[in-house]
Amino acid sequence: MSVRSALPSALDFDAVDLGRRGFLAVVTIGSLLGLGALGVVFPGSIFGTLLEVIFAKGTIGSALRRSTPIVLAAIGGIFAEKSGVINIGLEGLLIISAFTAIYAMELSNNLWVAFFVAVVASTVLALLFAVVCIEFRADQIIAGLAVWLIALGLAPFASQVIYGAPNTDTVRTPPGMNEVLEGLPVVGDAISTLGGLVGDTLTFVGGLPVVGGLFHASVVVVVGALVEADVGVYLMFLMVALSWYLLYRTRFGRWVRASGENPKALDTAGVSVTRVRYAAVLLSGVFSGMGGAALSLSLGQFTGNGQTMVNGKGFIAIVAYLFGNYNPVGAFFSTLLFGGLDAVQTNLQNVDIGVPSPLVRVIPFVMVIVVLALVGRTRIPSAAGEHYESGEE
Amino acid sequence: MSVGDRVRDRARSALERLVAASATERALISFASLVLAVVIGTVIVLVGGRMTTCETAAFYLGHPRPFGFPQLFRIGFCYDPVLVFDRLFIGALGDPLKRGWGPFTPFTGGPINPFRAGYDPLNAQMANTLKETTILVFTGLSVALAFRAGIFNIGTQGQMLVGGLATAVSVLWVSSLVSGLVGTLALIPLGLLVGALFGGLYGAVPGALKAYADANEVITTIMLNFVATGVILYLVRDVFKDPDSFANQTVPLPDYALFPSLVFPSTSNFSIAALAFAVVCVFALYYLLTRTAYGYDIRTSGIQPAAAEYGGVDAKRTIVTSMSLSGALAGLGGAVYVLMVLGNYQTGVPAYGFDGITVAILAGNNPLGVGFAAFLFGILKSGTLVVQFSTDVPPQLVGVLRGLIILFVAMPEFFRLIGRRVLPAEPDRPGGTAVATDGGREPDPAAHQDAAASGGEDR
């Protein structure tokens, strides 16, 4: 009996896993729909309030904005871990890039430069992590922790040196998508005409009784949130699609996955495991750098008190990709769930529902624990966390 | 002799050899890491000193001037790295050394006595250092114990908070029943017990989730930290709040319920009795891990779970009990923090739990090492205040140093590589292990031989 349970249940895990995951998704959507129905039927009850908060215009926009850095860091984490290097230092990469983005923005006053510099800074730190893990065979978890701690000290230190305080000065924030489009010569005019027309139609449909309410909730709010979202959100959409393609539809993606699952086979096939892992870890730096830049640039300031403005987003990113089963799209949806919960709880704090706000604030974290307990462990790549030594040297 | 017993015996002898061989190496690596971190910290201070602006430079670097050679150029820096590290390490102990560090200036006359005249080891700064050390011993032991069982407990912070609040509330309830010396003798053990109990229960949650629901403990413990912070904020703000205070804190405990300060100044919030208790815990945990059957179960589960189970260890139960014990140690830290430092419970407890991770890593998860590592980090924490007070260098530097130390400790191979360059290679050296999250798994012998072989070719 002990032998049986000692064997890793990796073989039968995949099948069970998908079933459980699917089941959970159905339960989640079902309960959300149920809540929604209750809210529509009893608008005065707590469910009505909840529904109102969820579909308030700000909530979805804020959920998307909150998700951006987490999703980007999660994509980075996916590449690293798929290749066999567990990068727990995503938090540190976010911190360092969030700070450098603001500093570069102030020096150059150019969004692209700021963005680029932040990505470079994060990638350099990721390179350090890669060298330590791959070259010097450090324990990946501890080295990742060190990356976090170094960034946690270094960014406020630099801010203190340059700005005289842990928080930086504020800089210009990037424009929303609507501003970008309206800035374009012909498109801008067309959009404003079209917008007027669409607006009229929407007002008409929205005026209808029950249909109007549902329509308003589903279309107007989502479209509105998308139109007002800043460019960072679109960057996130683009990167989710791109990284999925890279990981599952290209040769490089196949190497990355092989490097984490069966490095020996990859080695035998004549591909250097070390190089693939370096590339994957550097990619985690690139994506996290984008996330950090999107985070601080969208707010126009880096705040470095306590856990800094990143405040655990890197760790939540890890949770997100584990939930998403290492799939960028899955990571996106699980982050959106979490970012949505977070946005809902922030708005709930303004509406009195009889629950004290510190307790409302822990809802997302409790949800993560509950879901994790139900889904159980994700099957991590079999060679993740282990150093690989090529036979021929 | 059953197969299980034989596996046990073999694992035990392998373990003992491993520990004996690697203890010295680990101590050396930890020391080298500290030195390297200080070197890189110096570079960071110098770079920072060039980036900021100041009226007059605090530190100059120039070329040497033998035989009255004129100074052609020199670079000024706003921060003085020597002063920073002097304040950080020596200031934290209350300045035991003479200005200029005595032994390094032997030609100034007089016998070489590095110690400052009139140095009182029982000074306030030393008390502050030992205060930090005391708390860090508990959180460090908490993380180290879980590590040894193969569990990465990042939730020490939350467990400490839960234990601390439980202590503050329970001791307050009971404190009206007793008073005086009897009160001290009754309330402190009670407070410690309650802290350990609640910390242990909060630690058992991620343990049970890992054992029975296969939930990754790294994530659950991080999440439980957030949950603890939120729920405790609610409890302290709305339920147990001191009605006479504007801050979020509980009603202050009477003086007789707190650790007496004894030999150190009473304003220092430090009690040598609490430190003594911490030291007792260090040895108790060492004894538990190395001399008892349960400790053996913990260590084998950490190193080789499959073998442990084959040898008859109930893996699930070991996970839950070791997490409970780890949480109990964290809860003790919270209790001591309440009964020695705060005197009530206040929100905004510093991140001792996270420091506990770094302490445990630096100590190689050895309880005895935790004592030393906690003292080093106690110096760093208390020295931060001295640096802030007496220099312009941002105190966040200490955070960077902490990260660098951990980074270097994590890469023993780096030091071995240097060692192999400098010293002749030993062909048959037992596999020394660095600290690892799996409790120190024995490295793959083949990989090790490869490394040794390539090291040989390098020469």
Contacts between the chains, C-beta under 8 A, distances in Angstrom:
chain1	res1	chain2	res2	distance
A	2	B	309	5.1
A	2	B	310	5.9
A	2	B	312	7.8
A	3	B	310	7.0
A	5	B	309	6.9
A	5	B	315	7.9
A	6	B	305	7.5
A	6	B	306	4.3
A	6	B	309	4.9
A	6	B	310	6.4
A	88	B	218	7.5
A	132	B	407	6.4
A	132	B	410	6.8
A	132	B	411	5.2
A	132	B	414	7.8
A	136	B	411	4.0
A	136	B	413	4.4
A	136	B	414	4.4
A	136	B	417	7.4
A	137	B	411	7.3
A	137	B	413	4.6
A	138	B	407	7.7
A	138	B	410	4.1
A	138	B	411	4.0
A	138	B	413	7.2
A	138	B	414	8.0
A	138	B	434	7.8
A	139	B	410	5.3
A	139	B	434	6.6
A	139	B	435	6.9
A	139	B	436	4.5
A	139	B	437	5.8
A	141	B	152	6.5
A	141	B	218	7.9
A	141	B	437	4.1
A	142	B	361	5.7
A	142	B	406	6.4
A	142	B	409	7.3
A	142	B	410	4.0
A	142	B	435	6.6
A	142	B	436	7.3
A	142	B	437	6.5
A	143	B	407	6.3
A	143	B	410	4.5
A	143	B	411	7.0
A	145	B	357	6.8
A	145	B	361	7.6
A	145	B	406	6.3
A	146	B	403	5.1
A	146	B	404	7.4
A	146	B	406	4.1
A	146	B	407	3.6
A	146	B	410	5.9
A	147	B	403	7.5
A	147	B	407	7.4
A	148	B	403	7.4
A	149	B	358	7.1
A	149	B	399	6.6
A	149	B	402	5.6
A	149	B	403	3.3
A	149	B	406	6.1
A	150	B	400	5.8
A	150	B	403	3.3
A	150	B	404	6.3
A	150	B	407	6.7
A	151	B	403	7.6
A	152	B	399	5.8
A	152	B	403	7.0
A	153	B	396	5.1
A	153	B	397	7.0
A	153	B	398	7.2
A	153	B	399	2.7
A	153	B	400	3.6
A	153	B	401	7.4
A	153	B	402	6.8
A	153	B	403	5.8
A	154	B	44	7.6
A	154	B	396	7.7
A	154	B	399	7.9
A	154	B	400	5.2
A	154	B	403	7.8
A	156	B	394	7.3
A	156	B	396	4.4
A	156	B	399	7.5
A	157	B	44	7.4
A	157	B	48	6.8
A	157	B	394	5.0
A	157	B	396	4.0
A	157	B	397	5.7
A	157	B	399	7.3
A	157	B	400	6.0
A	158	B	48	7.4
A	158	B	51	7.8
A	160	B	394	3.5
A	160	B	396	6.1
A	161	B	48	4.4
A	161	B	51	5.3
A	161	B	52	4.7
A	161	B	394	6.2
A	162	B	51	6.2
A	162	B	52	7.0
A	166	B	396	7.4
A	304	B	396	7.8
A	312	B	222	7.3
A	312	B	226	7.2
A	315	B	219	7.7
A	315	B	222	5.2
A	318	B	218	7.8
A	318	B	219	6.9
A	319	B	219	5.2
A	319	B	222	8.0
A	319	B	223	7.6
A	322	B	216	6.9
A	322	B	219	6.9
A	356	B	234	5.1
A	356	B	237	7.7
A	356	B	238	5.9
A	358	B	230	4.8
A	358	B	231	7.1
A	358	B	233	4.1
A	358	B	234	4.0
A	358	B	237	6.9
A	359	B	230	6.5
A	359	B	231	6.7
A	359	B	234	5.2
A	361	B	230	4.9
A	362	B	226	6.4
A	362	B	227	4.7
A	362	B	230	3.7
A	362	B	231	6.3
A	365	B	223	4.4
A	365	B	224	7.7
A	365	B	226	4.3
A	365	B	227	5.1
A	365	B	230	7.5
A	366	B	223	7.7
A	366	B	227	6.1
A	368	B	219	7.0
A	368	B	223	5.0
A	369	B	209	7.2
A	369	B	215	7.4
A	369	B	220	5.5
A	369	B	223	5.1
A	369	B	224	7.0
A	369	B	227	7.6
A	372	B	209	7.4
A	372	B	213	7.6
A	372	B	215	4.4
A	372	B	216	6.9
A	372	B	219	6.2
A	372	B	220	6.3
A	373	B	209	5.4
A	373	B	213	4.3
A	373	B	215	5.1
A	374	B	213	7.6
A	376	B	213	5.8
A	376	B	214	4.1
A	376	B	215	6.6
A	377	B	214	4.2
A	377	B	215	6.8
A	377	B	216	6.0
A	378	B	216	7.8
A	387	B	447	7.1
A	389	B	444	7.5
A	389	B	446	7.7
A	389	B	447	4.3
A	389	B	450	5.6
A	389	B	451	7.6
A	393	B	450	6.7
A	393	B	454	5.8
